[in-house]
Amino acid sequence: KTGVVSTSAVDRNGKRYDYHPTSYAEFIGLKIPCWNELRQTVLEACKMILPVKHIGWDIAITSDNKVEIVEANFNPGMNLLQIVDNTGKLSIYKKYLGWK
């Protein structure tokens, strides 16, 4: 909601990282540049693909601070979201995907 990262990163094996393994940038507290523009770009793109209820967006922010959509992933690795906080996200998916 804010564009500020509030958790550590998690890999496919559930290992947590407070710092990026190659750049050593700290995750928690990291402010994503152009957050409002990025958010608006994705919301507008979602309107173009209305029947799809779950998309993972790959977004780039260029050196001149422009937001670019790289690709939309229609199977974006929901298993990773499930392990982020060890509580699962099935109830959220059911709500937003219209599952019963």
C-alpha positions in Angstrom: 0.0 0.0 0.0 2.8 2.4 0.7 5.6 1.4 -1.6 7.9 0.7 1.4 9.1 -2.9 1.9 8.0 -4.1 5.3 9.3 -7.7 5.4 12.4 -9.7 4.5 12.6 -11.6 1.2 12.0 -15.3 1.1 13.3 -17.9 -1.4 11.6 -21.1 -2.6 13.1 -23.0 0.3 11.7 -20.6 2.9 15.1 -19.1 3.7 14.7 -15.4 4.7 17.0 -12.6 3.6 17.2 -9.2 5.2 19.7 -8.1 2.5 19.8 -8.8 -1.2 22.4 -11.5 -1.7 24.4 -9.7 -4.5 23.7 -6.0 -4.1 23.5 -6.1 -0.2 20.6 -3.6 -0.3 18.5 -3.9 2.8 14.9 -5.0 2.1 13.0 -3.8 5.1 12.5 0.0 4.7 13.4 0.0 1.1 11.2 2.6 -0.7 10.2 1.5 -4.2 10.8 4.5 -6.6 7.8 5.9 -8.5 5.4 4.0 -6.3 2.3 6.0 -7.2 3.0 5.9 -10.9 3.8 2.2 -10.7 0.6 1.4 -8.9 -1.5 3.5 -11.4 0.2 1.8 -14.4 -0.6 -1.7 -13.1 -4.2 -0.7 -12.2 -4.7 0.6 -15.7 -3.2 -2.5 -17.2 -5.5 -4.7 -15.2 -8.5 -3.0 -16.8 -7.2 -4.3 -20.2 -7.3 -7.9 -19.0 -10.6 -8.0 -17.1 -11.4 -11.7 -17.1 -8.1 -12.6 -15.5 -8.4 -12.4 -11.7 -4.8 -13.1 -10.7 -1.7 -11.7 -12.4 1.9 -11.3 -11.4 3.4 -8.2 -13.0 7.1 -7.8 -13.8 7.8 -4.1 -13.7 10.9 -2.1 -14.5 11.7 1.4 -13.5 14.1 3.0 -16.0 17.1 5.2 -15.3 14.9 8.2 -16.1 12.2 7.1 -13.6 9.7 5.8 -16.1 7.6 2.8 -15.2 7.6 0.0 -17.8 5.6 -3.2 -17.8 8.0 -6.1 -18.8 5.4 -8.8 -18.7 2.2 -10.2 -17.1 2.5 -13.7 -15.6 -0.8 -15.6 -15.5 0.7 -18.3 -13.2 2.9 -16.1 -10.9 4.1 -18.6 -8.4 1.4 -18.6 -5.8 3.5 -21.1 -3.8 6.0 -18.4 -2.9 3.3 -16.1 -1.5 2.1 -19.0 0.7 5.4 -19.2 2.5 6.1 -15.5 3.1 4.6 -15.4 6.5 3.9 -19.1 7.1 0.2 -18.5 7.4 -1.0 -19.2 3.9 -3.0 -17.0 1.6 -5.8 -19.4 0.6 -8.6 -17.3 2.2 -7.4 -14.2 0.3 -7.3 -16.1 -3.0 -10.8 -17.4 -2.4 -12.1 -13.9 -1.8 -10.5 -12.2 -4.8 -10.7 -15.1 -7.2 -14.3 -15.9 -6.4 -13.5 -19.4 -5.2 -15.9 -21.1 -2.8 
